[in-house]
Every structure is written in C-alpha cells, then in structure tokens.
C-alpha cells in the first residue's frame, strides 16, 4: 500500500508535503500521525469535519492530549515482530 501524501498550507501560503503514517480513534475522536518528507519528525493531528464537509486537521498542542494520543499510538499493532 502506497502512503498517502497531504499538503498543508501555513499562514504565509507556504505549502509543505507530509506523509500520512496512520489514522486511529481515541474515544470519539480520530487522530492522524503526519511525517515530514525531509525529516524523521512526526506529529499528531486531530481530524475534524467542518460544516461544509471539509476535513480539518487540528494540531495536538496540550501535553495531556499529546500523552493520550501517544499512548494510543504505542498500543497499535502494526503486525511487526521484534
């Protein structure tokens, strides 16, 4: 399966492409892990749907929410053996 690419535009109009690593649910919310193409960094975003049906990605900024999402991600089974 080929990884999905997502292009985000910042406040200054600069486009940056990210790879969608995985999506998963935590309670009633859906999150995604995005990874930068040119770095090893990855970060979580919350996925919401706007009134017009448009997908909205909201950065996870609070330490509490980040910890919750990190724990849920760590618990995912990717079918890999150690």
N, CA, C and O atoms as a CHARMM CRD file, in Angstrom:
* protein
*
  328
    1    1 UNK  N      0.84200  -1.18100   0.00000 PROA 1      0.00000
    2    1 UNK  CA     0.00000   0.00000   0.00000 PROA 1      0.00000
    3    1 UNK  C      0.88600   1.24300   0.00000 PROA 1      0.00000
    4    1 UNK  O      1.78400   1.37600   0.83200 PROA 1      0.00000
    5    2 UNK  N      0.63200   2.13300  -0.92100 PROA 2      0.00000
    6    2 UNK  CA     1.41200   3.36200  -1.01100 PROA 2      0.00000
    7    2 UNK  C      0.89100   4.36700   0.00400 PROA 2      0.00000
    8    2 UNK  O     -0.31700   4.49400   0.20200 PROA 2      0.00000
    9    3 UNK  N      1.80900   5.07800   0.64300 PROA 3      0.00000
   10    3 UNK  CA     1.42400   6.04700   1.66300 PROA 3      0.00000
   11    3 UNK  C      0.79400   7.26900   1.02600 PROA 3      0.00000
   12    3 UNK  O      1.19600   7.71100  -0.05100 PROA 3      0.00000
   13    4 UNK  N     -0.19700   7.80200   1.70900 PROA 4      0.00000
   14    4 UNK  CA    -0.91700   8.96900   1.23000 PROA 4      0.00000
   15    4 UNK  C     -0.13500  10.23100   1.56000 PROA 4      0.00000
   16    4 UNK  O      0.42900  10.34700   2.64800 PROA 4      0.00000
   17    5 UNK  N     -0.09900  11.16800   0.63800 PROA 5      0.00000
   18    5 UNK  CA     0.55500  12.45500   0.84200 PROA 5      0.00000
   19    5 UNK  C     -0.49700  13.52400   1.11800 PROA 5      0.00000
   20    5 UNK  O     -1.57200  13.53100   0.51800 PROA 5      0.00000
   21    6 UNK  N     -0.16800  14.41100   2.02500 PROA 6      0.00000
   22    6 UNK  CA    -1.05400  15.51400   2.38400 PROA 6      0.00000
   23    6 UNK  C     -0.25200  16.80400   2.28600 PROA 6      0.00000
   24    6 UNK  O      0.85700  16.88900   2.81400 PROA 6      0.00000
   25    7 UNK  N     -0.80200  17.80200   1.61700 PROA 7      0.00000
   26    7 UNK  CA    -0.14500  19.09600   1.51100 PROA 7      0.00000
   27    7 UNK  C     -0.86100  20.07900   2.42000 PROA 7      0.00000
   28    7 UNK  O     -2.06600  20.29800   2.29800 PROA 7      0.00000
   29    8 UNK  N     -0.09500  20.67000   3.33900 PROA 8      0.00000
   30    8 UNK  CA    -0.64100  21.67500   4.24500 PROA 8      0.00000
   31    8 UNK  C     -0.09000  23.03500   3.85700 PROA 8      0.00000
   32    8 UNK  O      1.04500  23.15200   3.39500 PROA 8      0.00000
   33    9 UNK  N     -0.90300  24.05700   4.05000 PROA 9      0.00000
   34    9 UNK  CA    -0.52500  25.42400   3.72100 PROA 9      0.00000
   35    9 UNK  C     -0.49600  26.22900   5.01100 PROA 9      0.00000
   36    9 UNK  O     -1.47600  26.25600   5.75600 PROA 9      0.00000
   37   10 UNK  N      0.64500  26.89500   5.27400 PROA 10     0.00000
   38   10 UNK  CA     0.74100  27.68600   6.50500 PROA 10     0.00000
   39   10 UNK  C      0.11300  29.05900   6.30900 PROA 10     0.00000
   40   10 UNK  O     -0.41600  29.36500   5.24100 PROA 10     0.00000
   41   11 UNK  N      0.17700  29.88300   7.35500 PROA 11     0.00000
   42   11 UNK  CA    -0.44500  31.21200   7.32300 PROA 11     0.00000
   43   11 UNK  C      0.15400  32.12900   6.27100 PROA 11     0.00000
   44   11 UNK  O     -0.49000  33.08600   5.84200 PROA 11     0.00000
   45   12 UNK  N      1.36800  31.84600   5.85800 PROA 12     0.00000
   46   12 UNK  CA     2.03700  32.67400   4.85200 PROA 12     0.00000
   47   12 UNK  C      1.87500  32.12200   3.44100 PROA 12     0.00000
   48   12 UNK  O      2.44300  32.66200   2.49100 PROA 12     0.00000
   49   13 UNK  N      1.09800  31.04300   3.30200 PROA 13     0.00000
   50   13 UNK  CA     0.84300  30.46200   1.99200 PROA 13     0.00000
   51   13 UNK  C      1.88000  29.44400   1.53200 PROA 13     0.00000
   52   13 UNK  O      1.81600  28.95900   0.40200 PROA 13     0.00000
   53   14 UNK  N      2.83200  29.11700   2.39900 PROA 14     0.00000
   54   14 UNK  CA     3.86300  28.14300   2.04300 PROA 14     0.00000
   55   14 UNK  C      3.29500  26.73500   2.15300 PROA 14     0.00000
   56   14 UNK  O      2.72900  26.36400   3.18100 PROA 14     0.00000
   57   15 UNK  N      3.45200  25.94300   1.07500 PROA 15     0.00000
   58   15 UNK  CA     2.96300  24.57200   1.06000 PROA 15     0.00000
   59   15 UNK  C      4.06100  23.61700   1.51700 PROA 15     0.00000
   60   15 UNK  O      5.21700  23.73800   1.11200 PROA 15     0.00000
   61   16 UNK  N      3.67500  22.66200   2.37200 PROA 16     0.00000
   62   16 UNK  CA     4.59100  21.62600   2.84000 PROA 16     0.00000
   63   16 UNK  C      3.89300  20.28700   2.70700 PROA 16     0.00000
   64   16 UNK  O      2.74200  20.13700   3.11400 PROA 16     0.00000
   65   17 UNK  N      4.59300  19.31000   2.13400 PROA 17     0.00000
   66   17 UNK  CA     4.00400  17.99500   1.94200 PROA 17     0.00000
   67   17 UNK  C      4.38200  17.06200   3.09300 PROA 17     0.00000
   68   17 UNK  O      5.52700  17.03400   3.54500 PROA 17     0.00000
   69   18 UNK  N      3.39400  16.30400   3.55100 PROA 18     0.00000
   70   18 UNK  CA     3.57300  15.34700   4.63500 PROA 18     0.00000
   71   18 UNK  C      3.06400  13.98600   4.18900 PROA 18     0.00000
   72   18 UNK  O      2.23500  13.87200   3.28700 PROA 18     0.00000
   73   19 UNK  N      3.57800  12.97000   4.84100 PROA 19     0.00000
   74   19 UNK  CA     3.10300  11.61800   4.61300 PROA 19     0.00000
   75   19 UNK  C      2.14200  11.24900   5.73900 PROA 19     0.00000
   76   19 UNK  O      2.44500  11.45100   6.91500 PROA 19     0.00000
   77   20 UNK  N      0.97800  10.70500   5.37100 PROA 20     0.00000
   78   20 UNK  CA     0.03300  10.22100   6.37400 PROA 20     0.00000
   79   20 UNK  C      0.51400   8.84500   6.80700 PROA 20     0.00000
   80   20 UNK  O      0.46000   7.89200   6.02900 PROA 20     0.00000
   81   21 UNK  N      0.98300   8.73700   8.04600 PROA 21     0.00000
   82   21 UNK  CA     1.53400   7.49200   8.56500 PROA 21     0.00000
   83   21 UNK  C      0.41300   6.54400   8.95800 PROA 21     0.00000
   84   21 UNK  O      0.41000   5.38100   8.55300 PROA 21     0.00000
   85   22 UNK  N     -0.54300   7.03500   9.74900 PROA 22     0.00000
   86   22 UNK  CA    -1.62700   6.19500  10.24500 PROA 22     0.00000
   87   22 UNK  C     -2.73900   7.08100  10.78300 PROA 22     0.00000
   88   22 UNK  O     -2.49300   8.20600  11.21700 PROA 22     0.00000
   89   23 UNK  N     -3.96400   6.56800  10.75100 PROA 23     0.00000
   90   23 UNK  CA    -5.07900   7.21100  11.45300 PROA 23     0.00000
   91   23 UNK  C     -5.62500   6.20300  12.46300 PROA 23     0.00000
   92   23 UNK  O     -5.56000   4.99400  12.24000 PROA 23     0.00000
   93   24 UNK  N     -6.16000   6.70400  13.56600 PROA 24     0.00000
   94   24 UNK  CA    -6.70500   5.83500  14.60400 PROA 24     0.00000
   95   24 UNK  C     -7.65700   6.64100  15.47300 PROA 24     0.00000
   96   24 UNK  O     -7.59700   7.87000  15.52200 PROA 24     0.00000
   97   25 UNK  N     -8.53800   5.91900  16.15800 PROA 25     0.00000
   98   25 UNK  CA    -9.53100   6.55400  17.02900 PROA 25     0.00000
   99   25 UNK  C     -9.09100   6.46900  18.48300 PROA 25     0.00000
  100   25 UNK  O     -8.52400   5.47300  18.93100 PROA 25     0.00000
  101   26 UNK  N     -9.37000   7.54200  19.19900 PROA 26     0.00000
  102   26 UNK  CA    -9.19300   7.58200  20.64600 PROA 26     0.00000
  103   26 UNK  C    -10.51400   8.10500  21.19500 PROA 26     0.00000
  104   26 UNK  O    -10.82700   9.28900  21.06300 PROA 26     0.00000
  105   27 UNK  N    -11.27600   7.22400  21.80300 PROA 27     0.00000
  106   27 UNK  CA   -12.61000   7.61200  22.24600 PROA 27     0.00000
  107   27 UNK  C    -13.45900   7.96600  21.03500 PROA 27     0.00000
  108   27 UNK  O    -13.55200   7.18900  20.08500 PROA 27     0.00000
  109   28 UNK  N    -14.07500   9.13400  21.07300 PROA 28     0.00000
  110   28 UNK  CA   -14.92100   9.58300  19.97100 PROA 28     0.00000
  111   28 UNK  C    -14.16200  10.40800  18.93500 PROA 28     0.00000
  112   28 UNK  O    -14.76200  10.87300  17.96600 PROA 28     0.00000
  113   29 UNK  N    -12.86100  10.59900  19.11800 PROA 29     0.00000
  114   29 UNK  CA   -12.06000  11.43800  18.22700 PROA 29     0.00000
  115   29 UNK  C    -11.16700  10.59100  17.32800 PROA 29     0.00000
  116   29 UNK  O    -10.76400   9.48500  17.68900 PROA 29     0.00000
  117   30 UNK  N    -10.86500  11.13600  16.14500 PROA 30     0.00000
  118   30 UNK  CA    -9.96400  10.48300  15.20900 PROA 30     0.00000
  119   30 UNK  C     -8.69500  11.32100  15.09600 PROA 30     0.00000
  120   30 UNK  O     -8.75100  12.54700  14.99600 PROA 30     0.00000
  121   31 UNK  N     -7.55600  10.64200  15.11300 PROA 31     0.00000
  122   31 UNK  CA    -6.25800  11.29900  15.02000 PROA 31     0.00000
  123   31 UNK  C     -5.46900  10.71300  13.86200 PROA 31     0.00000
  124   31 UNK  O     -5.73400   9.60100  13.40500 PROA 31     0.00000
  125   32 UNK  N     -4.50100  11.47800  13.40000 PROA 32     0.00000
  126   32 UNK  CA    -3.58000  11.01200  12.36900 PROA 32     0.00000
  127   32 UNK  C     -2.16600  11.37000  12.80200 PROA 32     0.00000
  128   32 UNK  O     -1.94500  12.34600  13.51800 PROA 32     0.00000
  129   33 UNK  N     -1.22100  10.56200  12.35400 PROA 33     0.00000
  130   33 UNK  CA     0.18500  10.87800  12.55100 PROA 33     0.00000
  131   33 UNK  C      0.72800  11.28900  11.18900 PROA 33     0.00000
  132   33 UNK  O      0.63800  10.53200  10.22300 PROA 33     0.00000
  133   34 UNK  N      1.29000  12.48400  11.11700 PROA 34     0.00000
  134   34 UNK  CA     1.87600  13.00400   9.88600 PROA 34     0.00000
  135   34 UNK  C      3.38300  13.07000  10.04600 PROA 34     0.00000
  136   34 UNK  O      3.89100  13.41600  11.11300 PROA 34     0.00000
  137   35 UNK  N      4.09500  12.73600   8.97700 PROA 35     0.00000
  138   35 UNK  CA     5.56000  12.79100   8.99200 PROA 35     0.00000
  139   35 UNK  C      6.02500  13.70100   7.87000 PROA 35     0.00000
  140   35 UNK  O      5.50900  13.64800   6.75300 PROA 35     0.00000
  141   36 UNK  N      7.01300  14.54200   8.18400 PROA 36     0.00000
  142   36 UNK  CA     7.59200  15.41800   7.18400 PROA 36     0.00000
  143   36 UNK  C      8.42500  14.61400   6.19400 PROA 36     0.00000
  144   36 UNK  O      9.08900  13.64800   6.57000 PROA 36     0.00000
  145   37 UNK  N      8.38700  15.01600   4.93300 PROA 37     0.00000
  146   37 UNK  CA     9.13200  14.29600   3.90000 PROA 37     0.00000
  147   37 UNK  C     10.63600  14.36900   4.10200 PROA 37     0.00000
  148   37 UNK  O     11.35000  13.40300   3.83200 PROA 37     0.00000
  149   38 UNK  N     11.11600  15.50200   4.57200 PROA 38     0.00000
  150   38 UNK  CA    12.56000  15.73200   4.66100 PROA 38     0.00000
  151   38 UNK  C     13.10400  15.56600   6.07500 PROA 38     0.00000
  152   38 UNK  O     14.22500  15.98800   6.35900 PROA 38     0.00000
  153   39 UNK  N     12.32600  14.96100   6.96100 PROA 39     0.00000
  154   39 UNK  CA    12.81400  14.78300   8.32200 PROA 39     0.00000
  155   39 UNK  C     12.24400  13.50800   8.92100 PROA 39     0.00000
  156   39 UNK  O     11.33200  12.89500   8.36400 PROA 39     0.00000
  157   40 UNK  N     12.78300  13.12600  10.04200 PROA 40     0.00000
  158   40 UNK  CA    12.30600  11.94700  10.75600 PROA 40     0.00000
  159   40 UNK  C     11.20400  12.32300  11.74300 PROA 40     0.00000
  160   40 UNK  O     10.64100  11.44900  12.40200 PROA 40     0.00000
  161   41 UNK  N     10.89300  13.60900  11.84900 PROA 41     0.00000
  162   41 UNK  CA     9.89300  14.07300  12.79700 PROA 41     0.00000
  163   41 UNK  C      8.48900  13.68200  12.35200 PROA 41     0.00000
  164   41 UNK  O      8.17100  13.71000  11.16300 PROA 41     0.00000
  165   42 UNK  N      7.66500  13.32400  13.30900 PROA 42     0.00000
  166   42 UNK  CA     6.25700  13.03400  13.06400 PROA 42     0.00000
  167   42 UNK  C      5.45400  13.72600  14.15500 PROA 42     0.00000
  168   42 UNK  O      5.94000  13.93300  15.26700 PROA 42     0.00000
  169   43 UNK  N      4.22700  14.07800  13.82400 PROA 43     0.00000
  170   43 UNK  CA     3.40100  14.74900  14.82200 PROA 43     0.00000
  171   43 UNK  C      1.93900  14.37300  14.64700 PROA 43     0.00000
  172   43 UNK  O      1.49000  14.07600  13.54000 PROA 43     0.00000
  173   44 UNK  N      1.19800  14.39000  15.75700 PROA 44     0.00000
  174   44 UNK  CA    -0.22100  14.02700  15.70500 PROA 44     0.00000
  175   44 UNK  C     -1.10400  15.23700  15.40200 PROA 44     0.00000
  176   44 UNK  O     -0.81000  16.36700  15.79100 PROA 44     0.00000
  177   45 UNK  N     -2.19000  14.95500  14.69800 PROA 45     0.00000
  178   45 UNK  CA    -3.22400  15.95700  14.46200 PROA 45     0.00000
  179   45 UNK  C     -4.58100  15.30300  14.70700 PROA 45     0.00000
  180   45 UNK  O     -4.76000  14.10600  14.48300 PROA 45     0.00000
  181   46 UNK  N     -5.51100  16.09400  15.16200 PROA 46     0.00000
  182   46 UNK  CA    -6.88100  15.63600  15.35500 PROA 46     0.00000
  183   46 UNK  C     -7.64200  15.92200  14.06700 PROA 46     0.00000
  184   46 UNK  O     -7.48600  16.99200  13.47800 PROA 46     0.00000
  185   47 UNK  N     -8.46200  14.97500  13.62900 PROA 47     0.00000
  186   47 UNK  CA    -9.22800  15.13300  12.39300 PROA 47     0.00000
  187   47 UNK  C    -10.66400  15.49100  12.75100 PROA 47     0.00000
  188   47 UNK  O    -11.34500  14.73800  13.44800 PROA 47     0.00000
  189   48 UNK  N    -11.11200  16.62800  12.27700 PROA 48     0.00000
  190   48 UNK  CA   -12.49600  17.06900  12.45000 PROA 48     0.00000
  191   48 UNK  C    -13.10200  17.31000  11.08500 PROA 48     0.00000
  192   48 UNK  O    -12.39200  17.44000  10.08700 PROA 48     0.00000
  193   49 UNK  N    -14.42800  17.36900  11.05100 PROA 49     0.00000
  194   49 UNK  CA   -15.12000  17.69200   9.81400 PROA 49     0.00000
  195   49 UNK  C    -15.81300  19.02800   9.98200 PROA 49     0.00000
  196   49 UNK  O    -16.56600  19.23800  10.93400 PROA 49     0.00000
  197   50 UNK  N    -15.55100  19.93300   9.04200 PROA 50     0.00000
  198   50 UNK  CA   -16.17700  21.24700   9.08700 PROA 50     0.00000
  199   50 UNK  C    -17.63200  21.18200   8.67600 PROA 50     0.00000
  200   50 UNK  O    -18.11700  20.14000   8.23400 PROA 50     0.00000
  201   51 UNK  N    -18.32400  22.29100   8.82200 PROA 51     0.00000
  202   51 UNK  CA   -19.74300  22.35500   8.48700 PROA 51     0.00000
  203   51 UNK  C    -20.00600  22.04800   7.02600 PROA 51     0.00000
  204   51 UNK  O    -21.06300  21.51800   6.68000 PROA 51     0.00000
  205   52 UNK  N    -19.04700  22.37800   6.16200 PROA 52     0.00000
  206   52 UNK  CA   -19.21200  22.14100   4.72900 PROA 52     0.00000
  207   52 UNK  C    -18.70200  20.76700   4.30400 PROA 52     0.00000
  208   52 UNK  O    -18.62100  20.47600   3.11100 PROA 52     0.00000
  209   53 UNK  N    -18.35300  19.91300   5.28400 PROA 53     0.00000
  210   53 UNK  CA   -17.86300  18.57300   4.98300 PROA 53     0.00000
  211   53 UNK  C    -16.37600  18.50400   4.73000 PROA 53     0.00000
  212   53 UNK  O    -15.83400  17.42900   4.47500 PROA 53     0.00000
  213   54 UNK  N    -15.71000  19.64800   4.79800 PROA 54     0.00000
  214   54 UNK  CA   -14.26600  19.71300   4.57500 PROA 54     0.00000
  215   54 UNK  C    -13.52400  19.12700   5.77700 PROA 54     0.00000
  216   54 UNK  O    -13.92200  19.34700   6.92100 PROA 54     0.00000
  217   55 UNK  N    -12.45400  18.38600   5.52300 PROA 55     0.00000
  218   55 UNK  CA   -11.63900  17.81500   6.58500 PROA 55     0.00000
  219   55 UNK  C    -10.74700  18.89900   7.17600 PROA 55     0.00000
  220   55 UNK  O    -10.07800  19.63500   6.45100 PROA 55     0.00000
  221   56 UNK  N    -10.74700  18.98600   8.49900 PROA 56     0.00000
  222   56 UNK  CA    -9.94000  19.96900   9.21100 PROA 56     0.00000
  223   56 UNK  C     -8.94300  19.21800  10.07800 PROA 56     0.00000
  224   56 UNK  O     -9.33200  18.34200  10.85100 PROA 56     0.00000
  225   57 UNK  N     -7.66100  19.55000   9.96000 PROA 57     0.00000
  226   57 UNK  CA    -6.60900  18.94700  10.77400 PROA 57     0.00000
  227   57 UNK  C     -6.20000  19.94700  11.84500 PROA 57     0.00000
  228   57 UNK  O     -5.79800  21.07000  11.53700 PROA 57     0.00000
  229   58 UNK  N     -6.30300  19.53500  13.10400 PROA 58     0.00000
  230   58 UNK  CA    -6.00400  20.41500  14.22900 PROA 58     0.00000
  231   58 UNK  C     -4.77800  19.87200  14.96000 PROA 58     0.00000
  232   58 UNK  O     -4.80900  18.74400  15.45200 PROA 58     0.00000
  233   59 UNK  N     -3.70100  20.65100  15.04000 PROA 59     0.00000
  234   59 UNK  CA    -2.50800  20.17000  15.75600 PROA 59     0.00000
  235   59 UNK  C     -2.81700  19.85700  17.21800 PROA 59     0.00000
  236   59 UNK  O     -3.57900  20.57200  17.86900 PROA 59     0.00000
  237   60 UNK  N     -2.22000  18.78900  17.72100 PROA 60     0.00000
  238   60 UNK  CA    -2.34700  18.43900  19.13800 PROA 60     0.00000
  239   60 UNK  C     -1.33700  19.29700  19.88800 PROA 60     0.00000
  240   60 UNK  O     -0.13000  19.16600  19.68800 PROA 60     0.00000
  241   61 UNK  N     -1.84100  20.18000  20.75500 PROA 61     0.00000
  242   61 UNK  CA    -0.95300  21.13000  21.41600 PROA 61     0.00000
  243   61 UNK  C     -0.85400  20.94400  22.92600 PROA 61     0.00000
  244   61 UNK  O      0.16900  21.28600  23.52100 PROA 61     0.00000
  245   62 UNK  N     -1.89200  20.40900  23.55400 PROA 62     0.00000
  246   62 UNK  CA    -1.81800  20.26600  25.01200 PROA 62     0.00000
  247   62 UNK  C     -1.01100  19.01600  25.35900 PROA 62     0.00000
  248   62 UNK  O     -1.06000  18.00900  24.65200 PROA 62     0.00000
  249   63 UNK  N     -0.27100  19.10100  26.45800 PROA 63     0.00000
  250   63 UNK  CA     0.53200  17.96400  26.90800 PROA 63     0.00000
  251   63 UNK  C     -0.35100  16.76300  27.24100 PROA 63     0.00000
  252   63 UNK  O      0.01400  15.62400  26.95300 PROA 63     0.00000
  253   64 UNK  N     -1.49600  17.01500  27.83900 PROA 64     0.00000
  254   64 UNK  CA    -2.40600  15.93300  28.23000 PROA 64     0.00000
  255   64 UNK  C     -2.92400  15.18300  26.99700 PROA 64     0.00000
  256   64 UNK  O     -2.90800  13.95300  26.96600 PROA 64     0.00000
  257   65 UNK  N     -3.37800  15.91800  25.99400 PROA 65     0.00000
  258   65 UNK  CA    -3.88300  15.29000  24.77500 PROA 65     0.00000
  259   65 UNK  C     -2.75600  14.57300  24.03600 PROA 65     0.00000
  260   65 UNK  O     -2.96200  13.47900  23.50900 PROA 65     0.00000
  261   66 UNK  N     -1.55900  15.18000  23.99000 PROA 66     0.00000
  262   66 UNK  CA    -0.41500  14.56100  23.33000 PROA 66     0.00000
  263   66 UNK  C     -0.07200  13.22400  23.98500 PROA 66     0.00000
  264   66 UNK  O      0.19200  12.24300  23.29000 PROA 66     0.00000
  265   67 UNK  N     -0.07600  13.18300  25.31000 PROA 67     0.00000
  266   67 UNK  CA     0.22500  11.94600  26.03500 PROA 67     0.00000
  267   67 UNK  C     -0.82000  10.87400  25.73700 PROA 67     0.00000
  268   67 UNK  O     -0.47900   9.70800  25.54000 PROA 67     0.00000
  269   68 UNK  N     -2.08600  11.26700  25.70700 PROA 68     0.00000
  270   68 UNK  CA    -3.16900  10.33100  25.41800 PROA 68     0.00000
  271   68 UNK  C     -3.01900   9.74300  24.01100 PROA 68     0.00000
  272   68 UNK  O     -3.16100   8.53600  23.81600 PROA 68     0.00000
  273   69 UNK  N     -2.73500  10.59600  23.05100 PROA 69     0.00000
  274   69 UNK  CA    -2.57000  10.14700  21.66200 PROA 69     0.00000
  275   69 UNK  C     -1.32000   9.28200  21.52900 PROA 69     0.00000
  276   69 UNK  O     -1.34200   8.27500  20.82100 PROA 69     0.00000
  277   70 UNK  N     -0.24400   9.65600  22.19000 PROA 70     0.00000
  278   70 UNK  CA     0.99300   8.86900  22.15000 PROA 70     0.00000
  279   70 UNK  C      0.77700   7.46400  22.69100 PROA 70     0.00000
  280   70 UNK  O      1.25300   6.49000  22.10800 PROA 70     0.00000
  281   71 UNK  N      0.06300   7.35800  23.79900 PROA 71     0.00000
  282   71 UNK  CA    -0.21900   6.05000  24.39000 PROA 71     0.00000
  283   71 UNK  C     -1.07200   5.20200  23.45300 PROA 71     0.00000
  284   71 UNK  O     -0.83400   4.00200  23.31200 PROA 71     0.00000
  285   72 UNK  N     -2.07100   5.81900  22.80800 PROA 72     0.00000
  286   72 UNK  CA    -2.92900   5.08100  21.87500 PROA 72     0.00000
  287   72 UNK  C     -2.11900   4.61900  20.66400 PROA 72     0.00000
  288   72 UNK  O     -2.29800   3.49900  20.18500 PROA 72     0.00000
  289   73 UNK  N     -1.23200   5.47700  20.17200 PROA 73     0.00000
  290   73 UNK  CA    -0.38300   5.10600  19.03300 PROA 73     0.00000
  291   73 UNK  C      0.54000   3.95200  19.40800 PROA 73     0.00000
  292   73 UNK  O      0.69500   3.00500  18.63600 PROA 73     0.00000
  293   74 UNK  N      1.15000   4.02400  20.58100 PROA 74     0.00000
  294   74 UNK  CA     2.05900   2.96500  21.03300 PROA 74     0.00000
  295   74 UNK  C      1.33300   1.62400  21.18400 PROA 74     0.00000
  296   74 UNK  O      1.94600   0.56500  21.05100 PROA 74     0.00000
  297   75 UNK  N      0.02800   1.67400  21.46200 PROA 75     0.00000
  298   75 UNK  CA    -0.73400   0.44100  21.65100 PROA 75     0.00000
  299   75 UNK  C     -1.18400  -0.19600  20.33600 PROA 75     0.00000
  300   75 UNK  O     -1.66900  -1.32700  20.33000 PROA 75     0.00000
  301   76 UNK  N     -1.02500   0.52600  19.21900 PROA 76     0.00000
  302   76 UNK  CA    -1.41800  -0.02800  17.92300 PROA 76     0.00000
  303   76 UNK  C     -0.55400  -1.21700  17.56300 PROA 76     0.00000
  304   76 UNK  O      0.64300  -1.23900  17.84900 PROA 76     0.00000
  305   77 UNK  N     -1.17100  -2.21300  16.93000 PROA 77     0.00000
  306   77 UNK  CA    -0.44700  -3.40000  16.48900 PROA 77     0.00000
  307   77 UNK  C     -0.25900  -3.30400  14.98100 PROA 77     0.00000
  308   77 UNK  O     -1.21800  -3.41800  14.21800 PROA 77     0.00000
  309   78 UNK  N      0.98500  -3.09400  14.55800 PROA 78     0.00000
  310   78 UNK  CA     1.28900  -2.96100  13.14100 PROA 78     0.00000
  311   78 UNK  C      1.67900  -4.29300  12.51500 PROA 78     0.00000
  312   78 UNK  O      2.12000  -4.33300  11.36700 PROA 78     0.00000
  313   79 UNK  N      1.52100  -5.38100  13.26100 PROA 79     0.00000
  314   79 UNK  CA     1.83100  -6.68900  12.72400 PROA 79     0.00000
  315   79 UNK  C      3.31600  -6.95600  12.58800 PROA 79     0.00000
  316   79 UNK  O      3.71300  -7.85600  11.84900 PROA 79     0.00000
  317   80 UNK  N      4.13800  -6.19900  13.27900 PROA 80     0.00000
  318   80 UNK  CA     5.58600  -6.37500  13.21400 PROA 80     0.00000
  319   80 UNK  C      6.04000  -7.22800  14.39600 PROA 80     0.00000
  320   80 UNK  O      5.54200  -7.07800  15.51200 PROA 80     0.00000
  321   81 UNK  N      6.97700  -8.11300  14.13800 PROA 81     0.00000
  322   81 UNK  CA     7.54700  -8.91100  15.21700 PROA 81     0.00000
  323   81 UNK  C      8.89300  -8.34100  15.60000 PROA 81     0.00000
  324   81 UNK  O      9.64100  -7.86200  14.74700 PROA 81     0.00000
  325   82 UNK  N      9.20100  -8.39200  16.88300 PROA 82     0.00000
  326   82 UNK  CA    10.50200  -7.87700  17.34700 PROA 82     0.00000
  327   82 UNK  C     11.52300  -8.96900  17.33100 PROA 82     0.00000
  328   82 UNK  O     12.67900  -8.73900  17.68500 PROA 82     0.00000
